Structures are given as C-alpha cells and as structure tokens.
Amino acid sequence: MEDTDLKQNVVYKLNLEFGKDIKSIEKSHDLYKKLQEEKNSIEKSLSLASSEVPSKVSAAVKGVEDTSLEINRLIDKFDALSSAVGNQLTNSEGIAIQLQEYIDKIDLLERTLAYLQCIKTIEDISKSLESSLAEKDDLKCVELYVSLCSQNKVLQHSKCQHLVSFVSDTVHFWHNLLKQKFSTEFEAVLKAIKWPFLNVVATPPPDALHRFQLFTEFLLKLQLPEDLLPQPVVTSTLLTDFAPLCLPISLLIRPLRKRFLFHFYGTRQTNRPDKPEWFFTQILTWIRDHEKFVSQWVQPVLNMNNMHPISAKLEMMRGLVQLAVEKLHSELPHLKYDDTLFSHTVDETLGFHHELRESFGYPSSQPSVIGVLTQAQIFVKWIHMEKKYAREKMDAILSSDTAWLPLGTPELDELRVTECGESFLTLLLTITERYSSLPQPGHRLQFLELQLELLDEFRVRLLQLLHENLDPLSPRFIAILNTISYLASVLQEWGGLTHFLQLQYYKVQFDNASTNQGTGSSELEGLQGTVFDDILGLMLRMKDELITSLCEAVMMDIMARSREYRKDKWFAMPSPKELVNPTVTPSVCLMFQVLAERLHQLQERLSVPLFSEAWQTLARQLNQFIYEEVILQNNFNEGGAMQLQYDMTRNMFPLFGQFTQKPDIHFPQIKESCILLNLSKGSALLLRDTLRSCLTDDELEGLQEEEVLSEIGVHRLDAKKSIDVLNLRTDLTHI
C-alpha cells in the first residue's frame, strides 16, 4: 500500500513538473540530477544519524532508489518517444515539400493554360479585326480594339514578360493601323466641314457633323493605354509641362500647326522678330474662331464616353499655346541682345497671357508662355530691363514741366494728387500687373524687391529736391508733401491686398529658411506687418518732418507780426464795457490777417488729411505761443483781461471754427487763462487762497485742487499755474 501511494505521489509530482507537453520531458535530466544531489545529501546526513531509527532510514533509502529507477524508466521512454516523434516530423516535412511541388506544378499549368487562352483570345481578336477591316466595319474595329486593350490591362502585372511583350506589340500594331485609317477618314471629314475656319465660320452640313462626331468617338477610344504610351521626344524642358493632347484634338490642331509654321518660321514676311504680336494675335484669333465649335460638337462626345474632366476647349487652347511657347523659346535667346526687341516681346507675351486668362478663361494651373520668360537667363534679362526702363520712366516723370501740378481741382480731389505721384504709382502698378501671374513665389519676390528699390529711390529724389532750399510755403514744397502723403496712403492700402499679403508670407518663409529658423504654422498664423513697412515708415517720417517744417514757417510769419500785440499795455486798457461795440485789439490785426491767409493758403494746397493735421499742429503751437509770450509775459487789468478774452474767443477761435465745431478745445491754456483773468475779484481772491492752501496742506493737495478748478472750467492748468495766472491780475497784485 505504501509502495502504491509512493508511486502515485511520484507520478503526481512528475505530472506537475512536466505536464502534457512531450518536449518538456527533456527537463527529466535536470530533475534526475537534482534528485541525485538530494539523495547524496540525505545519505550523508543519515550516516550521522542515530542508530535508533535504522528501519526509517532503510525505508527512506529504498524510496529514493525506487524513485531513481522510475525516473530512469521514464527517461528511456522519453528518448524512444522523442525519436519516434522526430521521425514522424521528418516524414511530414517531406510530404509537405512534395505537396508544395505538386501545387506549384498545378499553378504553373493553370497559368500556362491561362496564357495560352489569352494568346488564343488575342489571335481571335486580331483575326476578327482583319475581317472587320476588310468589311469596313469601323464600329466593330473599335470595339475589338477596346477588347484588345482590356486584355493588355489584365496582363499588365503578368510574370511572363514574353506574353506581356506579345500583347503590347499586338496593341501597338493595331493602334497604328487603325489610327492611320481613322485619321485619314477624320481629315476627310474636316475638309467636308471646311476646318479650320478662317475669318468666316461656315455652317457644316448635318451628315458631315454626324460623321465628325462618330470619328471623334472612334479616335477617343483608339487612344493607347497609359502604360503603352511612348516617351515623347522633347526638344525643350518647357514642353514637358504639356500633357499629350487627346487624339481628335491633336488632329484638329494639325492643320493650324502647319499654317503657323508656314507663316511664322523661315523667310516669310510674316516672320518678323519685331512683330511678335502677329503670331500672338493669330493664335488668339484661332481660339476665338474655333472655341464654340469644339465646345458644341467635341465636348458632348467626351461626355458620352465618361471623359467629363477633359475640356475640349481647354485641350484646343493648350495645343495652340504650345505653338506660342515653341516660337518664343526659339526667338527670345536671340532677342536678349537687343533691348528694344526683347522688351517689346516681353510686353506682348504678358499681354497675350493676360488676354488668354481674362477673355478665354485659360487656367493658371496650365503651362503657358510665362514659363519661357522665367527661364534663368531670360528672367535675369527681363528683370534687368524692368529696372532700366522703370528708372528711365521715373526720370521722365520727375523732370516733367507739369510734374507737380495737381491732376484735379481742390473741390473734386481731396488728396491733391500730383501728376508726378500718380504717374509713379501707375508705374508701380504696371509692374505689379506684369509679374502677378508668375507661378513661382521666388520670381514674384524679386520683382517686389525691384518695386521697393524704386520706392526708396523716388523718396531720395524727393529729398534731393527739398534740399534745393525750397521755401516751406512754396507750391513745390507743398506738392512734394502731398505726393509723399498720397504714396504712403496708397502703400498702406496695398499692404492689405491679397497679392502683397501672400508675398509677405513667402518673404517670411524665405528669410527664416536663410537663417535656418523654423517656419511652423504657429509663426505664420501670427504674421505681422506688410512688405511695405520699412519704406512706409521712412515716408511717414518724411511726411511728419515736412509738416513740422511747414507749420514752423507759418508760425515764424505769425510771430513776426505779433511783437506789438505782445508788448501792448494790457495793464492799462479801458474796459470794453465802456465801448458801444467792442472791437479787436488793433495791434493783433496784422497777426490775425497773416494767420487767416496762411490757413486759407494751406487749405487750398494741402490734401484734406494733411491740412487737418497741419491746422491742429498750428493750433497747438499758437496756443503755446500766446500763453507763454502774451499772457505770462504781461499783467492785466480788468479791461486788458476782457480785451484778451474778446480777441481770442471772438476773433482767433472762429478762424479755426470752420474746421471744427469746438475750436476752443484746441486752445486749452488760452481759454482757461481767460477764465482766471476774468473772474470777479472776490472769486479770484477766494480761488487763489484755496489753491495756496491746497499746495501747502498735504491732506488737501491733489484731489481738492482739481475739484476747485474744475468747478470754474479749468482742467489743463494745475494749481501752481493757475496761481501764476491769477497773480498777473493788477487788482490782485498787492493783496
């Protein structure tokens, strides 16, 4: 019973150790070694044990020996089982290899059968094509050709290159044969409808139009699949941008190409380098004469054949534009040595491009004649010529006898735009129009730099004119000031236009790239300023300096006429109350007269924004001058105070009243001084004492003095200045 329990225990532990995985039986060697070590340890300990338990030791030893025997038996069984499993796996791998070989052979046979079937199908299609050609069944020929192309599409990724070559060669053979046949018949139809239309668009007969559309459809279906299209032989990288035209459109273009080559190449009188407008006009005429026809008769065929993305009108225009590109590419390299011819050709090219886009809707995404102008050598020459002619034009503008005359009357032109300013802005605008259609931002930025250079040169030229000792009140000086102000206002508007905002965006990108800085979206979202900020800052500073000079000149005139008024006897003047009709002080009449004349003169000559800035500047300066040189430098009796107030409020303030409803707010020191000088004696004494108390008492200083002064309408003069003005009163001098 004990032996049975022991065995069961051993088996249980072995099952726990190894589980059901046969491969884990390899662990038995390790287990055996471990148990052997435990056995040796037990035997060693037993030799030292008491002799009083020999029976237990014997039993333990026997149990270990039995366990060792059981382990050895299991190891032998594992080795046998492992050998059997290994043999079985080897046999299974062999069977799998044989099975894969059979599968590969079957697959090869199936593919071979499929290839043979394709070859048979292609041969059948070819035979049917031969029969259809003999029977002149054009529709059947097209259908069989389409079927042949479908077979080619199926075999595109075939591993059998011989079969692929066979099919592609067959497609090419029938394509060339059918293309020649249908092209010949299509050209016969074109003659019947009198294509191309020259000068007068005829009305083709209905049967001819029906055949035209029929063969157009045949030619569309006859086009080679994309994978079989031959690589085009391109004589210039410019022409790689032109995708191949669909077959019927290329045949429509063919007679026009022949006429173009006949007239604009070789020794024909129509081939003149100085008359590029001739071939440009011819292309535009062909587009105008034929766009309606292709839209009416070709586009429906494209739509019926699920070719909606293709525009017949655009395809025709692309084919004709390509003629212009080829012609320009052959002409411009020779014309760049003649500035006049080169410049004229560039002008006509830009005009042609503009006409294409504006009148015929030619998309900017399509290749155009602009690509010829932006070739490296041509573009360098172009921008050099732009700079040369722009500077010559600027010289002519500035040297014109009528350069500084206004273009309109003061009543109609509030900005007083001069001929010089308007002509220069027109020059800049023309340059913008010329380069705005360039596709590459880098090219547009180079033209922008040219515009900024011209703006700065123009500003410097105006400064040079001002340094010729111009009188600030002279018409030339004021005209220059108006021009600078007008330019600045226009540049502020231009800076917000989409065109220049895009250039600012690209400029920031290029600047950051050149300094190895990132151009993350977060930086560009917070894009600040415009491309004109630098030059605009210089112009605005120049404008401010000129306004300052102008106002100083006016003030010098006023001050020169103010001596008698400043030295008048304000302390001994009779009271205006004694007079029947109060009148202005005689000594101020000349000063007011000059002021009125200068204000009228500036209003007539300065632009409205500039005059508004100028009269406000004059008001501030005049306010400070009278306050410091008339009021603070004199003493006033009651008559003098009342006369000063009459002169200011009834005579000088109204001179500015025509420009603002509240002229007195522009003369705060004068107005408040008059209030203080004309207070009743008692009120003036009380006010002076109160203000002195406020100044000497820390607790009352600040807030209370403002409250006291504001009660009588004094807000700009503080307590100390108010006391100074009150002390100018003769009735308070000895009190």
ABEGO torsion letter per residue (X at the ends): XAAAAAAAAAAAAAAAAAEABAAAAAAAAAAAAAAAAAAAAAAAAAAABBAABAAAAAAAAAAAAAAAAAAAAAAAAAAAAAAAAAAAAAAAAAAAAAAAAAAAAAAAAAAAAAAAAAAAAAAAAAAAAAAAAAAGBAAAAAAAAAAAAAAAAAAAABABAAAAAAAAAAAAAAAAAAAAAAAAAAAAAAAAAGOBBBGBBBBBBAAAAAAAAAAAAAAAAABBBAAABBBBBBABAAAAABBBBBAAAAAAAAAAAAAAAAAABEABAABBAABAAAAAAAAAAAAAAAAAAAAAAAAAAAAAAGAAABBAAAAAAAAAAAAAAAAAAAAAAAAAABAAAAAAAAAAAAAAAAAAAAAAGBBAABBBAAAAAABAAAAAAAAAAAAAAAAAAAAAAAABAAAABBABBAAABAAGBBAAAAAAAAAAAAAAAAAAABABAAAAAAAAAAAAAAAAAAAAAAAAAAAAGBBAABAAAAAAAAAAAAAAAAAAAAAABAAAAAAAAAAAAAAAAAAGBBBBAAAAAABBEBAAAAAAAAAAAAAAAAAAAAAAAAAAAAAAAAAAAAABBAAABBBAAABABBBBBAAAAAAAAAAAAAAAAAAAABBAAAAAAAAAAAAAAAAAAAAAAAAAABBBBAAAAAAAAAAAAAAAAAAAAAABABAAAABAAAAAAAAAAABBAAAAAAAAAAAAAAAABAAABGAAAAAAAAAAGBAABBAAAAAAAAAABAAAAAX
